[in-house]
Amino acid sequence: MRRLCTSLLSLALLCLALHARAELTIEITQGVDNPTAIAVVPFAWNGPGVASDDVSQVIDGDLARSGQFAPVARTDMLSFPSTEGEVFYRDWRAINAEYLLVGRAALNAGQLRLDYELFDVLRQTRVYSGMQSGPASEARMLAHRVSDAIYEKLTGIPGAFATRLLYVSVSKLPNGKDYFRLTVADSDGARPIVLLDSPEPVLGPTWAPDGRHIAYVSFETGRPAIYRQELATGQREQLTNFKGLNGAPAFSPDGNSLAMVLSKDGSPDIYVMDLASRRIRRLTRHYAIDTEPVWMPDGNSILFTSDRGGRPQIYRYDLRAGTEERVTYDGTYNARARIAQDGRNLVMVHQREGDFHIALKDLQTGRLQILTSTELDESPSIAPNGSMVLYATKDAGRGILAAVSVDGGVKFRLPAREGEVREPAWSPYMNR
């Protein structure tokens, strides 16, 4: 019995340690020149005890992470207003704040309500006000939604803070073998939830457009297979079980179909599965390797990577005409395409002078821009507002996640506290 208890305790401690390794941290490495100074005052609390989450701190962190704002330190604040009547603009001009955000958090019957007001300090006027409400357990997400509203008001671009990240974390077991966890977290890496534990590799996680389902590849049966999982219930189903390669799932914009790579008929080709009927349609038929499909936002064509020209390049398959055309000609290696919602900006892995970087190609002008300067960047994923690109890279030989703005001006990193992280996927907008 003592041996059994010891074994159970060891297993529990191992599980706790592995779960801790899924948590990400934020390290801002580059922002825009002359960021906007904004003071986010601690929200007044109306509820029992103290607030379980500091919502103003979440908002402060969101705006700082965008690289476009320089939040004022609380220690520099001369007053702590929560309503317009308590605002004295001289206090904020004295510390060079350009904007001021104040608010109130109220808890009633398990529901949290956030009321907030944004002021232009120089003009001495209120420029915006709003409210968010929901379960108290979702306080951080409510704060992210406030951040989205403030960001859009001041930049004209919808925010993407109230979104989530999928990624694979990899830890070492005591026997030296890798252990894989498919994890979902808030956009700032907080509140990680492990969706799948496996001693076998987990690859290619991707979001359905409804934000409620995901798909991924798992080797848990001894060979690669594609699974679909519902986030709310954890219910999962295996979609493929073909011999050979089953990989790179990608949901169609309407969520009704799933593009994938199968090698059941010979070389790896692009297929599309109708999720209702499970019927599979083969698209490409080439002796080369066709892989990494991604849908164009209009749902009429699919981009994919192929080495049919001798080196990996990105091609487009027109679903209506059944024709294929090459899209990229810059350099000798372009792969893992991802497309912004406007259908114009294409991000990809681009090789230059032996190093692999994240690059952006404007499909209208043909202009190519290298966004990263590290050496082994991969797996790009675009924020739903098209402003940032999340990707996997290496730091001191360890796998981490990083992000860069589409103009290359803002950069931050999201390393795990322990272990490695890879295969990121940025969610669509969640239900608001």
TORVEX-717698 format. One record per atom (N, C-alpha, C): residue in one letter; x, y, z. Coordinates in steps of 0.1 Angstrom, whole numbers, plus 5000, padded with zeros to 4 digits. Example, Ala and Ser with C-alpha at 12.3 -4.5 7.8 and 13.67 -1.06 7.14 Angstrom:
BEGIN
A513249435078/A512349555078/A513249675078/S512849785071/S513749895071/S512950005079/
# end
This chain:
BEGIN
M500849885000/M500050005000/M500950125000/R501950125009/R502850245009/R503550264996/R503950164988/R504550174975/R503550234965/L502250194966/L501250244958/L501050394960/C500950434973/C500750574976/C501950654971/T503150604973/T504350674968/T504250694953/S503850584946/S503750594931/S502750704927/L501550704934/L500450794931/L500950934934/L501650954945/L502151084948/L503151134937/S504051044933/S505051084923/S504351124910/L503251044906/L502551074894/L501851214895/A501251234907/A500551364909/A501551484908/L502751464914/L503751574913/L504251594899/L504351484891/L504751494878/L503751564869/C502451534872/C501451604864/C501351754867/L501551784880/L501551924884/L502751994877/A503951934877/A505051994870/A504852014855/L504251914849/L504051924835/L503052034831/H502052044840/H501052144837/H501652284838/A502552304848/A503152434850/A503952474837/R504452374830/R505352404819/R504552454807/A503152444808/A502352494796/A502152644797/E502452704808/E502152844810/E503252934803/L502653034796/L503553124788/L503753254796/T504853314793/T505153454798/T505353544786/I505153674789/I505253784779/I506553864780/E507353874770/E508553954770/E508454044757/I508154174759/I508154274748/I509554304745/T509954284732/T511254314728/T511454434719/Q510254484713/Q510354594704/Q508954654702/G508954794703/G507654864701/G507854974691/V506855044688/V506955154678/V507655274685/D508155364677/D508755484682/D507655574687/N507955644698/N506955734704/N505555674706/P505455564714/P504155504717/P503255604725/T501955584724/T501055674730/T501055644746/A501155744754/A501155734768/A499755724773/I499355614780/I498055604785/I498055554799/A497255614808/A497155574822/A495955494824/V496155364828/V495055274831/V494855274846/V493955344852/V493755354866/V493155224872/P493555174883/P492955054889/P491455074891/F490654984886/F489254994886/F488754994901/A487755074904/A487155074917/A486354944919/W486354884930/W485754754933/W484454764941/N483354714936/N482154704944/N481654564945/G482154494956/G481854354958/G482454314971/P482154184975/P482754134988/P484254114987/G484954154998/G486354124998/G487054214988/V488054144981/V488854214971/V488554134957/A488854204946/A488554144933/A489554024931/S489153914925/S490053804923/S490953834911/D490653914902/D491453954891/D491554104890/D492754154888/D493054294886/D492754324871/V491554364868/V491254384854/V491954494847/S492254604855/S493054714849/S494454674846/Q494954584854/Q496354534851/Q496354444838/V495254374835/V495154294823/V495054394811/I494254494812/I494154594802/I495454664799/D496154704810/D497454764809/D498454674801/G498454544805/G499354454798/G499054434783/D497754434780/D497254414766/D497854534758/L497554654763/L497954774755/L499454784754/A500154744764/A501654744764/A502154644753/R501554524753/R501954424744/R501754454729/S500754544727/S500554584713/S501754664707/G502654714717/G503754794712/G503454934709/Q502154974708/Q501755104703/Q501455194715/F501455144727/F501055224739/F502155204750/A502355314757/A503255304769/A502455334781/P501855234788/P501055254800/P501855324811/V501255414818/V501855484829/V501955394841/A503055384848/A503255304860/A502255354871/R501755264879/R500855304889/R501555394900/T502855364902/T503555444912/T503755584908/D503555614895/D503655754890/D502355834890/M501255754893/M499955824893/M499755904905/L499156034903/L498956124914/L497556114921/S496656044914/S495356024919/S494755894913/F493655844918/F493055724914/F491555734912/P491155814902/P489755834899/P489055714893/S487755704896/S486955594890/S485755644882/T485455774883/T484455834875/T484955964869/E484156024860/E484556144853/E484656264863/G483756264873/G483756374883/G484956374892/E485756264892/E486956254900/E488156284892/V488056314880/V489256334871/V489656474872/F490956494875/F491556624875/F492756614864/Y492456684853/Y493356664842/Y494856714845/R494956804854/R496356854857/R497156734863/D496556644870/D497256524875/D497956444864/W497256434853/W497656354842/W498556424832/R498356554831/R499256634823/R500656634829/A500656644843/A501856654850/A502756534848/I502156414844/I503056294842/I502956254827/N502556354819/N502656334804/N501756224799/A500656194805/A499756094800/A498856164789/E498756094778/E497956144767/E496456104768/Y496255984773/Y494955934775/Y494855874789/L493555864794/L493255814807/L492055724807/L492255604813/L491155514813/L490855484828/V489555504832/V489055484845/V487955384844/G487655314855/G486455224855/G486055174868/R485055094868/R484455034880/R484054894878/A484354804887/A484054664886/A483054634897/A481854574893/A480854544903/A480454394902/L480354324913/L479954184913/L478554174919/N477654094912/N476354074917/N475853944913/A475653854922/A475053714919/A475953644909/G477253654911/G478253584903/G478453644890/Q477853754887/Q478053824874/Q478953954876/L479853974868/L480754084869/L480454184858/R480354314862/R480154414853/R481254514853/L481854554842/L482854654840/L482354774833/D482354884840/D482055014833/D483355094832/Y483555154821/Y484755224819/Y484655354810/E485555444812/E485555574804/E486955604800/L487055654788/L488355694782/L488355844780/F489455914784/F489556054783/F490756094776/D490656204768/D491756264761/D492256374770/V493456354776/V493956444786/V494256584780/L494856594769/L495156724763/L493956804759/R492856734754/R491656804751/R490656814763/Q491056744773/Q490256744786/Q488756714783/T488556594776/T487256554773/T487156404773/R485956354775/R485756204775/R485456174760/V486256074755/V486156034741/V485455904739/Y485255824750/Y484555694748/Y484155644762/S483155564762/S482755494774/S482055364769/G482055264778/G481455134775/G481255044787/M480754924785/M480454834795/M480654694790/Q481154604799/Q481254464796/Q480754384808/S479954274806/S479454194817/S479554054813/G479653964824/G479653824822/G479953754835/P480153624835/P480453554847/P481753604853/A481753604866/A482953654873/A484253564870/S483953444866/S485053354863/S485753394850/E485053484842/E485653524829/E486053674830/A486553714842/A486953854844/A488053894835/R489053804833/R490153834824/R489653854810/M488753774805/M488253784791/M487453914790/L486753954800/L485954074800/L486954194799/A488054184806/A489154284806/A489754294792/H489954174785/H490454174772/H489554244762/R488254234764/R487254294756/R487254444757/V487554494770/V487654634772/V488954684764/S490054604765/S491254644757/S490954654742/D490154554737/D489854554723/D489154684719/A488154734728/A487454854725/A488354974725/I489154984735/I490055094736/I491055104725/Y491654984721/Y492554974710/Y491955024697/E490654974695/E490055014682/E489655164682/K489255214694/K488955364694/K490155444691/L491355404696/L492555484694/L493355454682/T493155344676/T493955304664/T493155294651/G491855274653/G490955244642/G490955104637/I491755014644/I491854874640/I491154794651/P490354694648/P489754614659/P490854544667/G490654534680/G491654464688/G491454314687/A492454244691/A492454094691/A492954034704/F492654114715/F493154064728/F492153954734/A490853964730/A489853874735/A489853754726/T490953694722/T491053574714/T491953474722/R492153364716/R492853254724/R493953194715/L494853134721/L496053064714/L495952914716/L496252844706/L496452704707/L497952674704/Y498552584712/Y499952554710/Y500252414716/V501352354712/V501852234717/V502952254726/S502952214739/S504052224748/S504652084749/V505952084750/V506751964751/V507651964763/S507451864772/S508251844784/S509051714784/K510051704792/K510851584793/K510351504805/L510051374803/L509751284814/L511051244821/P510951184833/P512151144840/P512951044832/N512350964823/N513050874815/N513750934803/G513551074801/G514251144790/G513351154778/K512151084777/K511351094766/K510451224766/D510051264754/D509251384753/D507751344756/Y507151444762/Y505751434766/Y504951554760/F503951534753/F503251634745/F501951674751/R501651804751/R500351854756/R499851964746/L498651944742/L497952044734/L497252134744/T497552264743/T497152364753/T496452474746/V495452534753/V494752654748/V494852754760/A495152884756/A495352984766/A494753114760/D494653214769/D494253354765/D495353404756/S495053514749/S496053574740/S497353624747/D497253644760/D498453684767/D499153564774/G498753444771/G499353324776/G498753284790/A497853364795/A497253334808/A496253224807/R495853164818/R494853064819/R495052944810/P496152884809/P496352764800/P495552654805/I494852584795/I494052464798/I494652354789/V494952244794/V495452134786/V494352054781/L494252044767/L493251974760/L493551824758/L494851794756/L495251654753/L496651634759/D496751524766/D498051474771/D498451354763/S499751344758/S500151224751/S501651204751/P502051084752/P503451054751/P503851044736/E502851054727/E503151054713/E502951194707/P503551224696/P503551364690/P502151414687/V501951544689/V500751614685/V501151724676/L500451734664/L500951834654/L499751914648/G500052024642/G499152094634/G497852134640/P497752184652/P496452224657/P495952344649/T494652344647/T493952454639/T492552484644/W492052604642/W490752644647/W489752634637/A488552594641/A487352604632/A486952754633/P486252804623/P485852944622/P484852984633/D484152884639/D483252924650/D483952934663/G485252904664/G486052914676/G485652814687/R484752724684/R484352624694/R484952484691/H485452464680/H486052334676/H487552354671/I488352254673/I489652254668/I489952124661/A490952114653/A491451984647/A492951984648/Y493451864649/Y494851844650/Y495251694646/V496551674646/V497051544643/V497651484655/S497251354658/S497851284669/S498351144665/F499451104671/F500050974668/F499750874679/E498650904686/E498350814698/E498050674694/T497550644682/T497250514677/T498450444671/G499650514671/G500850454665/G501050504651/R500150574645/R500350644632/R499550774632/P499850864623/P499150994624/P497750974620/A496851044627/A495451054624/A494951194628/I493951234621/I493351364623/I492151354632/Y492051444642/Y490951444652/Y490351584652/R489051584655/R488351704657/R487851704672/Q487851824679/Q487551824693/Q486751944696/E485651934704/E484852044709/E485452094722/L485752224722/L486452284734/L485652274746/A484352314745/A483452324757/A483352194765/T483152084757/T482951954763/T484151864763/G485151884755/G486251794754/G485951674745/Q484751664740/Q484451554731/Q485251554718/R485851444715/R486651434703/R486351314695/E486651334682/E486351224673/E487451214663/Q487751084659/Q488851064649/Q488251074635/L488851154627/L488251174613/L488951094603/T490151054604/T490850974594/T491650864601/N491750754593/N492550644598/N493150574586/F493650644576/F494150594564/F495650554566/K496050454558/K497450424559/K498350534554/G499550544559/G500350654555/G500150784562/L500350894555/L500251024561/L498851074562/N498451124574/N497151194576/N497551324583/G497551434577/G498051554583/G497551684578/A498051794585/A497851934581/A496351964579/P495451944589/P494051984587/P493852134587/A492852174579/A492552314578/A491052334575/F490352404584/F488952414582/F488652514571/S487552494563/S487052594553/S486452714561/P486352824554/P485752944560/P484352924566/D483552834560/D482252814565/D482252704576/G483352634578/G483452534588/G482852394584/N482452384572/N481752264567/N482752154561/S483952204558/S484852114552/S486252124558/L487052024556/L488352014562/L489351974551/A490252064548/A491352024539/A492351954547/M493151864540/M494051774547/M495051724537/V496151664542/V497151594534/V497051444536/L496851364526/L496751214527/L497751154517/S498351044521/S499150974511/S498650834508/K497350814511/K496750684509/K496750634495/D496850724485/D496850684471/D498250694465/G499250714473/G500650724468/G501350834474/S501750934466/S502451054472/S501451144479/P501951224489/P501151314496/P500451414487/D499151424488/D498351514480/D497351584489/I496651694483/I495651764491/I494251704488/Y493551684499/Y492151634499/Y491251724507/V489951714504/V488951794512/V487951694517/M487651704530/M486551614535/M485351704538/D484151654534/D482951714538/D482651654552/L482551744562/L482451694576/L481151634579/A480051664572/A478751614575/A478651464569/S479151444557/S479051314551/S480251224552/R481451294556/R482751224556/R483251184542/R482651234532/R483151214518/R484451294516/I485351224509/I486651284506/I486851304491/R487351424488/R487551464474/R489051494473/R489651424463/R491051454460/R491251574451/L492151664455/L492351784447/L493551764438/T494751754444/T495951744436/T496351604433/R497051584421/R497451454417/R498851474411/H499851474419/H501251494415/H502151404422/Y503251364415/Y504251274422/Y505051344432/A505051484432/A505751554442/A504951554456/I505551624466/I504851634479/I504051764479/D502751744480/D501851864482/D501351854496/T501451974503/T501151964518/T500752104522/E500452124535/E500152244542/E499052334535/P497852274534/P496852354527/P496252464537/V495852564531/V495152674538/V494152734529/W492952764534/W491852824525/W492052974524/M491753014512/M491553164510/M490253204517/P490153324521/P488953374529/P487653354522/D487653364508/D486453344501/D485953204499/G486853114503/G486452964502/G486552914488/N486952984479/N486952944465/N488352874460/S489352894468/S490652834465/S491452794477/I492452714475/I493252664486/I494752684482/L495552744491/L496952754490/L497552634496/F498652594490/F499352474495/F500852484492/T501652404499/T503152394496/T503452274487/S504252294477/S504652184469/S506052194464/D506752084463/D508152084458/D508152034443/R507052044437/R506952004423/R507852074413/G508352194417/G509252274409/G510752244413/G510952154422/G512352124427/G512552164441/R511952284445/R512152334459/R510752374464/P510452374477/P509152414482/P508752554478/Q507552564472/Q506952694468/Q505452684471/I504752794471/I503352804474/I502552814461/Y501552724460/Y500652714449/Y499252744453/R498352774443/R496952794446/R496152694437/Y495152624444/Y494252534437/Y492852604437/D492352624425/D491052684423/D490052574423/L489152584433/L488152474436/L487052474425/R486852584419/R485752584408/R486252544395/A487452584391/A488052544378/A488852424379/G489352384391/G490152264392/G491552294387/T492052414386/T493352454381/T494352484392/E495552474389/E496652504399/E497552614393/E498052704401/E499052804397/E500052834408/R501252864404/R502252894414/R502053044419/V502253064432/V502053194438/V503353264441/T504353194446/T505553254451/T506753224442/Y507553324439/Y508753314431/Y509953374438/D509753434450/D510853504457/D511753394464/G512953384459/G513853284465/G513553144462/T514353054468/T514252914465/T513352834475/Y512852894486/Y512052824496/Y511052914502/N509752874500/N508652944506/N507652834510/A507152834522/A506352724527/A505452774538/R504452684542/R503552714554/R502852844552/A502052854542/A501352984539/A500253004549/R499953124553/R498853164561/R498353294555/I497053314554/I496453434547/I495653514557/A495753644556/A494953734564/A493553734559/Q492553784568/Q491153784565/Q490853864553/D491653964550/D491454054538/D491853984525/G492453874526/G492853794514/G494053854507/R494653964513/R495754034506/R497153994511/N497253994524/N498553964530/N498753814533/L499853764527/L500253624528/L501453614537/V501453544548/V502653524555/V503153374553/M504453354554/M504953224551/M506353214557/V506853094557/V508253064560/V509153084548/H510053174548/H510953214537/H512353194540/Q513153124532/Q514553104534/Q515353204527/R516353264535/R517253364529/R518653344535/E519653324527/E520953294531/E521053184541/G520353084539/G520352964548/G519552964560/D518953084564/D518153094575/D516653104571/F515853054581/F514353054578/F513653164586/H513053254579/H512353364585/H510853364582/I510153444590/I508753474586/I508753594577/A508053574566/A507953684556/A506553714552/L506253834548/L504953874543/L504953914529/K504053864521/K503953894507/K502553954504/D502654074498/D501354144494/D500954084481/L499854014481/L499453954469/L498954044458/Q498654174461/Q498254274451/Q499454334445/T500454374453/T501654444447/T502754344444/G502754224451/G503854134449/G505054164458/R504954264466/R506054304475/R506254204486/L507554174489/L507954074499/L508654144510/Q508254124523/Q508954184534/Q509354074544/I510654074548/I511053984559/I510754044572/L509953974580/L509454024593/L510353994605/T511153884604/T511853834616/T513353824612/S514153824622/S515653824620/S516253704627/T515453614634/T515953494640/T516253394629/E516853274633/E517353184622/E516453064619/L515553024628/L514852904625/L513352934629/D512653014621/D511353054624/D510352964616/E509252924622/E508352834615/E506852854620/S505952784614/S504552774618/S503852914621/P503853004611/P503153134613/P501653124614/S501053214622/S499653214624/S499253364625/I498253414618/I497853554618/I496753584628/A496853694635/A495753734644/A494553764635/P493353754641/P492153774632/P491953914627/N492654014634/N492554154629/N493654184619/G494554084616/G495554094606/G496754174610/S496854214623/S497854304627/S499154244631/M499054114637/M500254044642/M500353904637/V501553854637/V501853714633/V502453644644/L501953534648/L502453444659/L503253334652/Y504353304657/Y505153194651/Y506053124661/A506653014657/A507552934666/A508952964662/T509852974672/T511252994669/T512052934679/K513352954679/K514352894689/K515053014696/D515252994709/D515953084717/D516853004726/A518253014724/A519152934732/A518952784730/G518452744718/G518252604716/G516852554721/R516052644726/R514752604732/R513652654724/G512652574721/G511452624713/G510652714721/I510352834715/I509452934721/I508452984711/L507453064715/L506653134706/L507053284706/A506853344695/A507053494693/A506053554684/A505953684684/A504953754676/A505653874670/V505153914658/V505654034652/V504554104644/S504554234644/S503454304637/S503754294622/V502654314614/V502854284599/V503754394593/D504054504600/D504954594595/D506354574601/G506554474609/G507754444615/G508154534627/G507354634630/G507754734640/G507554694655/V506654594657/V506454544671/V506754404672/K507454364683/K507854224685/K507754194700/F507254074703/F507354024716/F507453864716/R507853814727/R508053664728/R507153614739/L506853484737/L506053414747/L506653274750/P507753274757/P508353154761/P507653084772/A507652954773/A507052874784/A507952894796/R507352884808/R508152894820/R509152784821/E508752664816/E509652544815/E509252474802/G510252384797/G509952314786/G509952394773/E509352344762/E509352404749/E507852424745/V507652514736/V506352534729/V506552544714/R505552504707/R505652504692/R504252494686/E504152504673/E502852484666/E501752574670/P501952704670/P500952794675/P499852814665/A498652844670/A497452884661/A496652984668/W496453104662/W495753214668/W494253194664/S493353204674/S491953174672/S491253284663/P490153254658/P489253364652/P488753444664/Y487953544660/Y487253614671/Y486353524678/M486353524691/M485453444699/M484053514700/N483053444705/N481753504707/N481853624716/R481253734713/R481253854721/R479953884726/
# end
